[in-house]
């Protein structure tokens, strides 16, 4: 007989028949996971509906029983999303809470749902479903950040800035070229996410506790119903594998490392000492005591949150390193670091895309900084080599020229022809074509170079690749 939908969830544990004494109250709370795994309620119900459909197809459930179970599960979704569902620590986790509520709603038929499965393969399926669902918004935010970088790169394709090695002025580049370097890092991150998704998208359901089940299940049908591309082929591995979660946190750690590097540069560039960019007031805060301050809190916080994601990755590595096959209660600890990584990554990508889209570039300050660091010294050396001077001799000539410029507080482009010729008689009037910042960046006109037309070509290629995907 179907019970009334207003019945409360039974307090007795569905899995307690073997035990002769009630669970200690503190142990009950300590071992429960419902406080954090209830966020997977949709995936849990999605998996249960597919399981019930499969059980009907193989004759384990009747059509009426399957329909009653599926209707009950859909009503539970409505209860949860309306805030009418009573989550119980006594039922330990999201799976038992939902199953207990189903039994309370539809009676004895609800007890048949768990036929041919275990919480071991159920939770492994839920986590994969949840992560698979979250990969899409993460990919969307990652693409949005890529688009923001391409837009800034296009706008600043001609903007000259100093390129650095060892945080010392090295050669002039364009700001657009620098933004494309960040973009390339994100391209690799997107590829890693795609690759990770392949391992996530494998079905554990049907492995049961560890050895499979005696019921005539159809795992291919379950996989099709849940959209899994493949099936976990070994029941022991299916219930105990958390490689996919570690792989995801590894991907996330690399992506956060890249954003941390971006952040470090934005923090430096927005300082009064550099004054290359303005991050926009919406992404900064003031000081409680120093009224002149504008602190780059967003990049600083993302730089800090990177260590949090690293910690989650090592948490999962350490969690799995000494577990024997198959499932162990340890694996309950996989969810919080995984969920935290998802939340941190989504938030970081979202705010970063918005911040990059709003960035203002101080072109004159960048250009003046490039003029102060003898950034075209390598261009002078290349000029001499093309005139027939051996590179090592050219290197020495330029070194002497720079020392002279430092002593007289002049950039190489500000030295007279006579001053330059005092270091080499191979220098002639055409040297000034390579000593200007514009001439320097324009000369690097090859695939991957910083020349403005190469930057624009790289942007076109990047957008064409994005459209193809």
N, C-alpha and C positions, 0 to 999 in steps of 0.2 A: 504494500500500500504506500502510495506516495505521501510523504509528510508535507505539512504546510511550509511554504517558503519563509515564513517568519520564525521557524524553529532556529534555535541557536546551535552553533557547532558543538558536538559532544566534547566533554572535557577529557574523557578517557582516551589515552593514546591508542592509536590503531595498531601499533607495533609492540604492545606491552604484554601480550599473552604469556610469553616465556618467563617473564620476571615474576617473582613471588612477593617482592616488596616494591612499594612506590619509589620512584626516583627522588632522591634528595632534592629539596627545593632549590638549593644553590646550584647543584649539579645540573638540574633541569634548565636553569637559566644559562649556566656556563656553556652547556653543550648545544643550546638552541642556535639556529642560524636565521630564523624567520625575520629577525630584526633587520637584516640586510639582504637576504635572498628573496624577500617578497617583491622586489622590483622585477623579478622574472615571472610574475604571475601570468602575463600574456603568453609568454613562451611555454610555460608549464601547461597551460590550458590548450594551447595550439598543439603541443605534443600529445596530450591526452586525447584530443579529438581525432588526431590522425591514428593513434593507437586503437581507439574504439572502432573507427571506420575499418581498419585492417582486421580487427578481431571479428567483425561482422562478415567481412569478405571471405574469411576462412572457416566460418561456421561456428566460431566459439561464442559469439553473441548473436542473438536474433536481431532482425531489423528493428523490432519494437524496443528492445533493450538498448541498442545502439542509439536510436533516436532519442530515447529518454535521457541517456547519459549525455549526449551532445547538447540537447536543449538545456539540461541542468548546468552544464559547464558554461554555456553562453550566458545564462542568467547570472552565474557567479561573476563573470566579467563585469556585468552591469552593476552588481552589488559593490564590487571593489571600486569601480570608477565613480560610483555615487557616494562612496565613503560609508557604505552600510555594512561592510564586511568586518567581522570581528576576528582579528588576528590573535592567535593563541600561542604563547610560548610552550604550553603543554604539548602542542602538536609538533613542536620542534622546528619545522621548516615550511617553506612555501608549498611543497608537494603534499605533505600530510594535512596541512590546513585546508587546502582546496579539496582534497579527497574526503576529509571528514565533513566538510560543508556539503559536498555533493551527496554523501550518504544521508545527511540530515534533511536534505531537500527531497531526494527521490527514493529513499529507503534502500532495501536490500539490493536492488539492481546496481546501485552505486558501488557496492562492494566487488562487483565483477570487473570493474575497470582495470584493476591492477593485475589481472590475469596475464601471465606471460611476460611480465617485466618486473624490474626491481628499482628501488630508489637509486641504485648505483648507475644503471644505464639511463634512468630518467634524468638525474641531475646532470650527467655528462651531456645529454641531449639539450637540456635547457640552457646550459652555459654556452654551448656552441650556437644555439639559436639566438640567444641574447647578443652574443658578440657579433654574430653575422648581421643582425639587425642594426647594431651600432656602428658597424663599419661604414654603412652608407652615409650617415650624417658626418662622420669623420672625413670621408673622402670628399664630400661636398664642401666642407669648410677648408680642406686642404686645397681644393681647386680654386676656391674663392681667394685664398691667400696668393696662389699662383697668379690669378688674374690681376690682383692688385699690384703685384710686382711687375708684371708685363706692362701694365698701364703707366706706372711710374718710369719704367725703363724707356718706354716710347717717348714720354714727355721730356725726359732728361737725356736723350740720346746724344746730344751735343754738349752737355754740361761737363766741364772739365774739373777734375779733382785730383789730388795726389793719390797714387796707388802706393800701398805700404808693404814692406817686408820688415819684420822685427819692429813694427809700429814706427818705422823710420821712412821718410819720403823716399820712394824708389823711382817710379816713373809715372808720368801723367797718364791717367785713364779717364774714361767718362763715367759719370754716376750711373748712366743707363747700363753700362757694361758691368758695373759692380752689382746692380740689382739682378742682372741675369745670372751672376754667380750664385746668388741666393736661390734663384729660380731653379738652377740645375740641381742643387741639393734636394729641393723639394720634388723634382722629377724622380730622383732615385728613391725618395721616401714613398712616393705614390706607387712605384713599381714594387717596392717591398710590401706595401699594403695589399696590392693585388695578389702577390705571391702567397702572403700569409693567409689570405681568404681561401685559397685552395685547400689548405690543411684544416681550416675551420669547418669547411663545408663537407664534412664526412659524418655519416649517421652512426651513433653508437647504439641507438635503441634496438633492442632485440638481443643484446648481449646478456641481458638480465643481470643477475648478481655478479657472475664471472664466467659461467660455463655455457651460456645460452639457455634455452627453455625446451621443455618437452612438447609444448604446444606447436601446432603447424603454422607458425607465423610466416608472414610474407614481408620480409624486410625491404624488398625492392618497391613494393607498394607504399610502405611507410616513407621510404626515402623520397618517392615521387610526390606524395602528399605534402611533405614538409620542404620540398625544394632542395634536398641534398643532392649534390652531384655524384657522390660516391658513398660507399658503405664501409665502415670499419670492419676489416676482414677477420680479426681475431678477437674473441670475446674478452679474454684477459686484458689485452691492450686497450680495447674499446672503453672499458669502465675506469681504467687507471691512467690513461693518457691525458696529460695536461701540457704537452708540447705546444699545442696551438696557442694556449694562453701565454706561455713563456715567449713564443715567437712574436705574438702581438705586442707584449710589453717591450721586447727587444726593438721592434719597429718603432714603437712610441718613444723609446729612449733615444734612438738615433734622430728622430724628428725633433724631439725636445732639445737635444744637443745642438741641432742646427739653429733652432729658434733662440737658444741661449747665446750662440755666437752672433746671430743677428742683433740680439739685445745688447750685447757688449759693445758692438759698434755704434748702435743708436745712442747708448748712454754716453759714450765718448764724444760722438759727433754733436750731441745736444748740449754738451758742457760749454761754459763760457770760454774755455781755452781753445776749443775747436770752432764751435758755433757754425756748424755746417748745415744743421737741420733744425726744424721746429716740429715737435711731435704733436702739437695741438693740445689745447688746455683740457680737452675731454679725456686725455690719456695721462694726465699728470696731476700732481697734488701740490699744495703749498706746504709751508713749514708752520709749526705751531708757535715758533718764536722768531723766525727770520722772515720778515715779510717779502723780501726780494726773491725768495726761492721758488723754483718751479722744478719739482722733482720728477724724474722719469719713472714713476712707480710701476707702470705696466711692464716695460722691459725688465726692470729689476725683479719684479715678482715672478715673471716667467723664467728668468735666469735661476731664481731660487726654486721654483717648482720642478725644474729639470732634475734636481737631486731627489725629489720626492718620487718621480717616475723611475729613476735609476733604482731607488730603494725597493719599489714594487717589483721590478724585474728580478733583483737579487733575492727578494723575499720568495718568489716562486721557484727560482733555481734551488734555493736552500730547502724549501718545502719538499721538493721532489727528489733530492739527491740521494736519500737513503731509504726510500720506500720500497719494500718488496711488493711483488704482484699479489693480489690485484688491488681492489679498492681498500683504502684505509681512511679512518676518520680525519686524518691529517688534511685530506683533500677539501674538507669544509673551509679550510683557510685559504683556498685559492681565490675566493670570490671578492673579498674586500680589496686586495691589491689590484685585481683586475678591474673592478668597478671604479676604484679611485683613479686608475690610469685612464680609463675611458672618460670620466668626468673632467679630469685635469686637462687631457688632450683636447677635448671638445671646447672647453672654455678658453684655453690658450690660443687655439687656432682662430676662434671667432673674434677675440679681441685683437689679435695680431692683424687679421685681414682688415678690420676696421681702421686700425691705427696706421697701417701702411697706406691705405687709400687716402688718408687725411694728411699725410706728411707734407711739409713744405721744405723746399730745398733753397739754401742760401748760396746762390751760384757765385756771386762775387767773392764771398769768403772762401769758397772751395778753390776758386781760380787763384786767388792771392796766396793761399797756402801752397798750391802746386809751384808757384813762382819762387817760394822761399827755400825750397829744398834741393835745388840743382837737379830737378827731375829729368831734365833732358841730357844729362851727362852721357847716358848710354847711347843716345842718338848721335852725339858728337863722336863717340868712339866708332860707331857703325859708319859714320860719314868718312872718317879717316881710313877705315878698312877698305871702303869702296874706292878710295883714292890710291890704294896699293900699300898702305901702311900695315905692317903685321899687327895682329890684334893686341899682343902684349905691349908693343910699343905705343899703340893707340891708347891703351888703357893708362899707361904712364903719362902720356901727354894730357889726357883729360884729367887725371888726378892732379897734376900740376896746375892746370887751368882752374879747377875747382878751388884748390888751395889759394890761388891768387884772388879768385872771386870772393872767397870768405874774408880774406885779409882786407879787401877793398869794398866789402859789403855790396857786391854786385852779383846778379844772376848771370849765368853764362850768356843769355840772350842780351844782356846789357853791356857786355864787354865789346869794345870796338874791334874792328877787323885787325887793326895793327896789334892790339893786345893779344888777340887769339893767335895771330901769325908768329908772335914771339915764342910760341911753344911748338909750332910746326909750320914749315913752309908749304905744306900740302893744303893748308886751309886757304880758301878763296871766298869771294863775296857770296857765293851760293850757300854758305854754311848757315846763314840765318833762316833759311827755309826749313832747316831741321831743328833749329834751336828754339823755335816758338812752340808753345804748348799745343796749339792747333795743328801745326805741322807734325809734331811727334805722334799725336793720337791718329791723325789721318794716315800716317805712314804704315801703321800696323793694320793693313788692309788685307786680311786673309781670314779664312774660316776660324772662328774663335777669337779673333783679334778685337781690339778696343775701338777701332775706327767707327765713327758714327754710322756709316752705311752698313757695316758688318753687324752692328748692334740692331739696326732696323731689320736686316735680313734674318737675324737670329730670332727676333720677335715674331716675324711672319712665319718662320718655320715652327716655332713653339705653338703658335695659335693653330696652325694647320694640323699639327700632331694632336692637339687637344680636341679639335673638331673630329678627327679620325677616330679618336677613342669614344 
